[in-house]
Amino acid sequence: MPPPPPRRRGPGKWKRPRRKVCQFCVDKAKAINYKSAARLRKYLTERGKMVPRRTSGTCSSHQRMLSTAIKRARHMALMIFVAE
């Protein structure tokens, strides 16, 4: 994936957007537990949809674990499927 385009700050000044860091990599998480619904809720929109990688900043391996954990939490009725 190419780097994001630089943004214009003023006359002749450019600033590159800051790269997002995976929060699970920072915490050195080996696995993501589906029972921690409060932590998983940060990765859902107000409508109940999963937030994509480009928005949340998670790496690909943790995004896959995150989506599985959210689906398991939904199945166990710890989280909602859709908002009303």
C-alpha positions in Angstrom: 0.0 0.0 0.0 1.5 3.4 -0.9 2.0 6.0 1.8 -0.8 8.5 2.3 -0.5 11.7 0.4 0.9 14.7 2.3 -1.5 17.4 3.4 -1.2 21.0 2.7 -0.6 23.2 5.8 -0.2 26.6 4.3 1.6 28.3 1.5 4.3 25.8 0.5 4.2 23.8 3.7 3.4 20.0 3.6 2.8 17.7 6.5 2.6 13.9 6.3 -0.3 12.4 8.3 0.8 10.4 11.4 0.8 6.7 11.0 -1.6 4.9 13.3 -0.2 2.3 15.7 -1.9 -1.0 16.6 -3.1 -0.8 20.2 -2.8 -4.6 20.6 0.8 -4.6 19.4 1.6 -1.9 21.9 0.1 -4.0 24.7 1.9 -7.1 23.2 -1.4 -9.1 23.1 -1.0 -12.7 22.0 -4.8 -13.2 21.8 -7.9 -11.1 22.0 -10.5 -12.3 24.5 -14.2 -12.1 23.5 -15.3 -11.7 27.1 -13.8 -8.2 27.3 -16.8 -6.5 25.7 -15.8 -3.0 26.9 -12.5 -3.2 25.0 -14.1 -4.6 21.9 -16.8 -1.9 21.9 -14.2 0.7 20.9 -13.9 -1.1 17.6 -17.6 -0.8 16.7 -19.5 2.1 15.3 -22.6 3.5 17.0 -24.6 1.4 14.5 -22.9 -1.8 15.6 -20.6 -2.2 12.5 -17.0 -3.2 12.9 -14.5 -0.4 12.3 -12.1 -1.2 9.4 -8.3 -1.4 9.7 -7.6 1.9 8.0 -9.8 3.7 10.6 -8.8 1.8 13.8 -5.1 1.4 13.0 -4.9 -2.3 14.0 -2.5 -4.5 12.1 -3.8 -7.3 9.9 -3.2 -10.2 12.3 -4.9 -8.4 15.2 -7.8 -7.2 13.0 -8.5 -10.9 12.1 -8.5 -11.9 15.8 -10.6 -8.8 16.6 -13.3 -9.7 14.1 -13.4 -13.3 15.4 -13.7 -12.0 19.0 -16.5 -9.6 18.1 -18.4 -12.3 16.3 -18.0 -14.6 19.3 -19.2 -11.9 21.7 -22.2 -11.2 19.5 -23.0 -14.9 19.5 -22.8 -15.2 23.3 -25.0 -12.1 23.6 -22.3 -9.9 25.1 -22.5 -7.4 22.3 -25.2 -6.2 19.9 -25.6 -7.2 16.3 -27.2 -3.9 15.2 -28.3 -0.7 16.9 -32.0 0.1 17.0 
